[in-house]
Amino acid sequence: MTSFSRNDPKRRGAALLITLVLLAFIGTVVAVTLPQILRDRQEVRKGLIRQQALYLLDDAFRSAGMQRQSDSEFSGETFTLGLDHQPFGGEFQVTTKYQDDHFAVEIEYHDGKGKMIGTWERD
């Protein structure tokens, strides 16, 4: 009958081989899934920014309409929402204008990588 001691080189070599195979497998799984996870995260972030812009758009039109009703000289305003007002980096700048009996709202989103701009009009 053969017995193996804990310091048997064959046993340590097999443990090392199993460990290396498992590490290679885990590394492959991470290398395949990480880029997709990062793309999904960026798409979710863009969706949150778009949704926030739509909320700001609705609020800007509503606020401008109420201000125009109370002050016939109202021609527009600009305000900025920074980092402390949202869950992601960057800031929104919202500009409301009233000309020729209709409202225009421009929303800009600035972060360290660039900016996104949207403009909407409503009578």
C-alpha positions as a Python dict, from the first residue, in 0.01 Angstrom:
ca = {
    (1, 'M'): (0, 0, 0),
    (2, 'T'): (134, 340, -98),
    (3, 'S'): (96, 639, 131),
    (4, 'F'): (144, 1002, 40),
    (5, 'S'): (296, 1255, 273),
    (6, 'R'): (193, 1620, 272),
    (7, 'N'): (528, 1718, 124),
    (8, 'D'): (506, 1478, -170),
    (9, 'P'): (616, 1666, -486),
    (10, 'K'): (352, 1489, -702),
    (11, 'R'): (73, 1610, -476),
    (12, 'R'): (204, 1968, -467),
    (13, 'G'): (244, 1966, -847),
    (14, 'A'): (-116, 1850, -894),
    (15, 'A'): (-244, 2120, -656),
    (16, 'L'): (-45, 2383, -845),
    (17, 'L'): (-181, 2262, -1179),
    (18, 'I'): (-542, 2268, -1053),
    (19, 'T'): (-490, 2617, -910),
    (20, 'L'): (-346, 2746, -1239),
    (21, 'V'): (-631, 2595, -1441),
    (22, 'L'): (-889, 2753, -1208),
    (23, 'L'): (-716, 3093, -1224),
    (24, 'A'): (-705, 3073, -1605),
    (25, 'F'): (-1077, 2989, -1612),
    (26, 'I'): (-1166, 3276, -1377),
    (27, 'G'): (-947, 3515, -1577),
    (28, 'T'): (-1120, 3413, -1900),
    (29, 'V'): (-1465, 3463, -1750),
    (30, 'V'): (-1368, 3807, -1621),
    (31, 'A'): (-1207, 3906, -1954),
    (32, 'V'): (-1524, 3806, -2144),
    (33, 'T'): (-1784, 3957, -1909),
    (34, 'L'): (-1614, 4277, -1788),
    (35, 'P'): (-1635, 4472, -2117),
    (36, 'Q'): (-2008, 4392, -2145),
    (37, 'I'): (-2066, 4495, -1785),
    (38, 'L'): (-1886, 4825, -1847),
    (39, 'R'): (-2090, 4890, -2166),
    (40, 'D'): (-2413, 4814, -1980),
    (41, 'R'): (-2311, 5049, -1699),
    (42, 'Q'): (-2242, 5329, -1945),
    (43, 'E'): (-2579, 5275, -2119),
    (44, 'V'): (-2759, 5288, -1784),
    (45, 'R'): (-2574, 5612, -1700),
    (46, 'K'): (-2673, 5765, -2036),
    (47, 'G'): (-3032, 5658, -1976),
    (48, 'L'): (-3030, 5825, -1634),
    (49, 'I'): (-2892, 6145, -1786),
    (50, 'R'): (-3161, 6142, -2058),
    (51, 'Q'): (-3434, 6081, -1800),
    (52, 'Q'): (-3305, 6362, -1579),
    (53, 'A'): (-3298, 6593, -1884),
    (54, 'L'): (-3663, 6508, -1961),
    (55, 'Y'): (-3764, 6586, -1602),
    (56, 'L'): (-3575, 6916, -1621),
    (57, 'L'): (-3741, 6992, -1954),
    (58, 'D'): (-4089, 6941, -1815),
    (59, 'D'): (-4010, 7150, -1507),
    (60, 'A'): (-3852, 7428, -1716),
    (61, 'F'): (-4160, 7458, -1941),
    (62, 'R'): (-4394, 7453, -1643),
    (63, 'S'): (-4190, 7711, -1449),
    (64, 'A'): (-4152, 7940, -1752),
    (65, 'G'): (-4527, 7925, -1818),
    (66, 'M'): (-4610, 8018, -1459),
    (67, 'Q'): (-4353, 8300, -1459),
    (68, 'R'): (-4486, 8433, -1790),
    (69, 'Q'): (-4840, 8436, -1648),
    (70, 'S'): (-4732, 8633, -1343),
    (71, 'D'): (-4486, 8863, -1525),
    (72, 'S'): (-4559, 8963, -1885),
    (73, 'E'): (-4201, 9090, -1922),
    (74, 'F'): (-4050, 8747, -1849),
    (75, 'S'): (-3819, 8652, -2135),
    (76, 'G'): (-3630, 8359, -1987),
    (77, 'E'): (-3379, 8235, -1732),
    (78, 'T'): (-3078, 8010, -1693),
    (79, 'F'): (-2998, 7784, -1401),
    (80, 'T'): (-2742, 7516, -1329),
    (81, 'L'): (-2774, 7191, -1137),
    (82, 'G'): (-2442, 7057, -1016),
    (83, 'L'): (-2300, 6746, -857),
    (84, 'D'): (-2487, 6780, -529),
    (85, 'H'): (-2826, 6758, -705),
    (86, 'Q'): (-2775, 6432, -899),
    (87, 'P'): (-2637, 6081, -857),
    (88, 'F'): (-2374, 6107, -1133),
    (89, 'G'): (-2091, 6342, -1219),
    (90, 'G'): (-2132, 6651, -1431),
    (91, 'E'): (-2383, 6933, -1434),
    (92, 'F'): (-2692, 7041, -1622),
    (93, 'Q'): (-2741, 7394, -1750),
    (94, 'V'): (-3103, 7476, -1837),
    (95, 'T'): (-3185, 7788, -2038),
    (96, 'T'): (-3547, 7894, -2090),
    (97, 'K'): (-3636, 8160, -2348),
    (98, 'Y'): (-3970, 8316, -2439),
    (99, 'Q'): (-3991, 8475, -2784),
    (100, 'D'): (-4261, 8524, -3044),
    (101, 'D'): (-4528, 8366, -2825),
    (102, 'H'): (-4348, 8036, -2770),
    (103, 'F'): (-4102, 7887, -2523),
    (104, 'A'): (-3767, 7733, -2606),
    (105, 'V'): (-3565, 7529, -2359),
    (106, 'E'): (-3204, 7431, -2409),
    (107, 'I'): (-3053, 7171, -2181),
    (108, 'E'): (-2679, 7110, -2175),
    (109, 'Y'): (-2510, 6834, -1981),
    (110, 'H'): (-2139, 6883, -1911),
    (111, 'D'): (-1902, 6628, -1767),
    (112, 'G'): (-1528, 6587, -1791),
    (113, 'K'): (-1559, 6405, -2125),
    (114, 'G'): (-1766, 6653, -2323),
    (115, 'K'): (-2124, 6774, -2337),
    (116, 'M'): (-2463, 6672, -2467),
    (117, 'I'): (-2714, 6934, -2582),
    (118, 'G'): (-3085, 6920, -2648),
    (119, 'T'): (-3322, 7201, -2754),
    (120, 'W'): (-3702, 7187, -2744),
    (121, 'E'): (-3976, 7436, -2833),
    (122, 'R'): (-4337, 7462, -2722),
    (123, 'D'): (-4614, 7712, -2790),
}
